[in-house]
C-alpha cells in the first residue's frame, strides 16, 4: 500500500499546447505511453457509492490492478491510499482484492458481482521535476472516457508528490497557471466515468467554505463533460456563497463564469489561490 498525494488540474482546449511550451517543461518529456483502463463496479454501483475505484490497466503487454480508497481533500488536492499489483491477462484478480476488501469497507459478497463498467484510453506524458522542496511527477493525460456508447475527452494534468513538502504542488501549479489556462478539478476519472455511465451528476451540500469550493469545482467538472449550462450556473452560485463569506477571489471567479471564455489564466490563478487557502 502507498499514499498517493496529488493535485488534479483540468486544462482548457489550448492548455496542452501551452503547457508544452512552459519553461519548466521545455527540456522534453521523460516518458510517454498509452494507457488503457477498465473500471469495475457492481451493477448497483457500490464502489462508486463508497468512493472507491478499482481498475485494470494495460501498459503494452503488462497488466496492473489498482484499488484506490476514498481519501480526503478538495480543491483538486487529494490524499488517498492506493494498492497496485501485477496480474496475468485481462481477468480481474478477485482473490487479491478479497484480501484488501476490509481496508476499504468493500463487502466480500460484492466482489463476485464486480463487472466492467466503463473504460478510459489516453496518452500520458510525464516529467519528473526536482524542485527546491520536493520531487514531483507531472503527468499530462489526453484521451477519452467511454461508457454506454458515449464518450467525453480527457484533458488533464496531475501533479503527484513523490517526495518532500506537499505545498510544492501548489507552488508548481501556480507557476504553471501564469501562462497555461487551467483550474483545480475534483472529479476523478472514475467519478467522471460513473457519471457518464449513469447520465447522472450530483453535487454535495455546501456547509463550509471548503465544501462550497468542492461543490463549485464538481459543478464545473459536470459542465465540462455535459455542456449543460445549468452546471455553470451552479458553480457561479457556489462561488457567490463563498464571496458572501468574504472570499474576494470567489467574487471574481463568479463574475468570470458569466463570460464565454471564462477558463483563462486569470481564472486559474484565482481558483488555485482560493483552493490552496481553503484546503490547508
C-alpha positions in Angstrom: 0.0 0.0 0.0 1.1 3.6 -0.7 -0.4 7.0 -0.1 -1.0 9.0 -3.3 -0.8 12.8 -2.8 -1.7 14.7 -5.9 -3.2 17.9 -7.3 -5.5 17.4 -10.3 -6.0 20.2 -12.8 -8.4 20.4 -15.8 -7.0 22.1 -18.9 -8.7 24.4 -21.4 -8.7 23.4 -25.1 -5.4 25.3 -25.6 -3.9 24.1 -22.3 -1.8 21.1 -23.5 -0.2 23.1 -26.3 0.7 26.0 -24.0 1.8 23.6 -21.2 4.4 22.0 -23.6 5.9 25.5 -24.1 6.2 26.2 -20.4 9.9 26.9 -19.3 9.7 24.2 -16.6 8.8 21.5 -19.1 10.6 22.6 -22.3 13.5 20.3 -21.7 11.4 17.4 -23.0 9.2 14.6 -21.9 10.8 12.0 -19.6 8.3 9.3 -20.6 5.2 8.8 -22.8 2.9 5.8 -23.0 -0.6 4.7 -24.0 -2.8 3.6 -21.0 -6.0 1.7 -21.5 -8.0 1.1 -18.3 -11.2 -0.8 -17.5 -13.0 0.2 -14.3 -15.1 -2.3 -12.3 -18.0 -2.0 -10.0 -21.1 -3.9 -9.1 -24.3 -3.4 -11.1 -25.6 -1.3 -8.2 -22.5 0.9 -8.2 -21.4 0.0 -4.6 -17.8 1.0 -5.1 -18.8 4.4 -6.5 -21.1 4.9 -3.6 -18.2 4.2 -1.2 -15.9 6.4 -3.3 -13.6 3.5 -4.0 -12.1 2.9 -7.5 -11.0 -0.4 -9.0 -9.3 -0.6 -12.4 -7.4 -3.0 -14.6 -4.7 -1.1 -16.5 -2.9 -2.2 -19.7 0.6 -0.9 -20.4 1.6 -2.7 -23.6 1.9 -6.3 -22.6 1.7 -5.6 -18.9 -1.4 -5.7 -16.7 -1.7 -3.9 -13.4 -4.7 -3.9 -11.0 -5.2 -0.9 -8.8 -7.6 -0.2 -5.9 -7.9 3.3 -4.6 -9.7 4.4 -1.4 -12.0 7.4 -1.0 -9.2 9.5 0.5 -9.6 13.1 1.6 -9.2 16.6 0.2 -10.8 19.2 -2.1 -9.8 22.0 -4.4 -8.1 19.5 -6.7 -5.9 18.3 -3.9 -6.3 14.7 -2.6 -4.5 12.2 -0.4 -5.7 8.6 -0.5 -4.5 5.0 -0.1 -3.6 3.0 -3.1 -2.8 -0.7 -3.7 -1.3 -1.8 -7.0 -0.1 -5.2 -8.2 0.6 -7.0 -11.4 -1.9 -9.6 -12.8 -1.9 -12.1 -15.6 -4.1 -11.4 -18.6 -7.3 -9.3 -18.7 -9.0 -11.1 -15.8 -9.7 -9.3 -12.5 -7.8 -10.8 -9.5 -10.6 -11.3 -7.2 -8.6 -13.3 -4.6 -6.1 -10.5 -4.2 -8.9 -8.0 -4.0 -10.7 -10.0 -1.2 -7.6 -9.6 1.0 -7.8 -5.8 0.7 -11.6 -5.5 0.9 -11.8 -4.9 4.7 -9.4 -2.0 4.5 -11.7 0.0 2.1 -15.0 -1.2 3.5 -15.8 -3.4 0.5 -18.3 -6.2 1.3 -16.9 -9.6 0.4 -20.1 -10.6 -1.3 -19.8 -7.7 -3.7 -16.5 -9.0 -5.1 -18.3 -11.8 -7.0 -20.6 -9.3 -8.6 -17.9 -6.9 -9.9 -18.1 -6.3 -13.7 -16.6 -4.0 -16.3 -18.5 -0.6 -16.2 -16.5 1.9 -18.3 -13.1 2.5 -19.8 -10.5 5.2 -20.3 -8.0 5.4 -23.1 -5.4 8.1 -23.1 -1.8 9.1 -23.8 0.2 10.0 -20.7 3.3 12.2 -21.0 5.3 12.6 -17.8 8.1 14.8 -16.5 10.0 14.4 -13.2 10.8 17.7 -11.6 13.3 18.1 -8.8 12.2 21.3 -7.0 13.7 23.0 -4.0 11.2 21.5 -1.6 10.0 18.3 -3.3 10.2 15.8 -6.1 7.1 16.0 -8.3 5.8 13.9 -11.2 3.9 16.0 -13.8 1.6 13.9 -15.9 -0.4 15.2 -18.9 -3.3 13.0 -19.9 -5.1 13.3 -23.2 -7.7 10.9 -24.5 -11.2 9.9 -23.6 -13.6 8.2 -21.2 -16.1 5.7 -22.8 -19.3 4.4 -21.3 -22.7 3.2 -22.5 -21.8 4.2 -26.1 -20.9 7.8 -25.0 -17.5 9.4 -24.6 -16.0 12.6 -23.1 -12.5 13.9 -23.6 -9.7 13.6 -21.0 -7.5 16.7 -21.0 -6.0 17.0 -17.5 -2.8 17.5 -15.6 -1.8 15.6 -12.5 0.9 16.8 -10.1 1.9 13.9 -7.9 4.2 14.3 -4.9 7.0 11.7 -4.9 9.0 13.1 -2.0 9.1 16.3 0.1 6.7 19.0 1.1 3.1 18.8 -0.3 3.0 22.6 -0.5 5.3 22.3 -3.5 2.3 21.0 -5.5 0.5 24.3 -5.1 3.7 26.4 -5.8 4.2 24.4 -9.1 0.5 24.7 -10.1 0.5 28.4 -9.6 3.7 28.8 -11.6 2.2 26.8 -14.5 -1.0 28.8 -14.3 0.9 32.0 -15.1 0.7 31.0 -18.8 -1.4 27.9 -19.0 -5.3 28.1 -18.8 -6.2 25.5 -16.2 -8.2 25.1 -13.0 -8.4 22.7 -10.0 -10.6 19.7 -10.7 -12.3 17.5 -8.0 -13.8 14.7 -10.1 -11.6 11.7 -10.7 -11.6 9.8 -14.0 -13.5 7.1 -12.1 -16.2 9.5 -10.9 -16.5 11.0 -14.4 -16.8 7.6 -15.9 -19.6 6.6 -13.4 -21.5 9.8 -14.2 -21.1 9.2 -18.0 -22.4 5.6 -17.5 -25.5 6.6 -15.5 -26.1 10.0 -17.1 -26.3 11.5 -13.6 -24.1 14.0 -11.8 -24.8 15.1 -8.2 -23.4 17.8 -6.1 -22.6 17.8 -2.3 -24.2 20.2 0.0 -22.2 23.4 0.8 -21.9 23.7 4.6 -18.5 25.3 4.9 -16.1 27.3 2.7 -14.2 24.2 1.6 -17.5 22.4 0.9 -18.7 25.3 -1.3 -15.5 25.2 -3.2 -15.8 21.5 -3.7 -19.4 22.0 -4.9 -18.3 24.7 -7.4 -15.5 22.6 -8.8 -17.6 19.5 -9.2 -20.2 21.6 -11.0 -17.5 22.8 -13.4 -16.4 19.2 -13.9 -20.0 18.3 -14.7 -20.3 21.3 -17.1 -17.1 20.2 -18.9 -18.5 16.7 -19.6 -22.1 17.6 -20.3 -22.1 21.1 -21.8 -25.2 21.8 -19.8 -25.1 25.4 -18.8 -27.1 24.7 -15.7 -23.9 23.3 -14.1 -22.1 26.6 -14.8 -24.9 28.4 -13.0 -24.5 26.0 -10.1 -20.8 26.9 -10.0 -21.4 30.6 -10.1 -23.9 30.3 -7.2 -21.4 28.3 -5.1 -18.7 30.8 -5.7 -21.2 33.5 -4.8 -21.8 31.9 -1.5 -18.1 31.9 -0.9 -17.9 35.6 -1.9 -20.6 36.4 0.7 -18.3 35.0 3.4 -15.5 37.4 2.4 -13.6 35.4 -0.2 -12.6 38.1 -2.7 -11.2 35.6 -5.3 -14.6 33.8 -5.3 -16.4 37.1 -6.2 -14.1 37.5 -9.3 -14.4 33.8 -10.2 -18.2 34.1 -10.2 -18.0 37.1 -12.4 -15.7 35.4 -14.9 -18.1 32.5 -15.2 -20.5 34.9 -16.8 -18.1 35.2 -19.8 -17.9 32.8 -22.7 -14.1 32.5 -22.5 -14.0 32.2 -18.7 -11.3 29.5 -18.4 -8.2 31.7 -18.9 -5.1 32.2 -16.9 -6.8 34.7 -14.6 -9.5 32.1 -13.6 -6.8 29.5 -12.9 -4.6 31.8 -10.8 -7.6 32.9 -8.7 -9.0 29.4 -8.3 -5.7 28.0 -7.2 -5.1 30.7 -4.7 -8.5 30.2 -3.2 -8.2 26.4 -3.2 -4.8 26.5 -1.6 -6.1 28.7 1.3 -9.3 26.7 1.9 -7.7 23.2 1.8 -4.8 24.0 4.2 
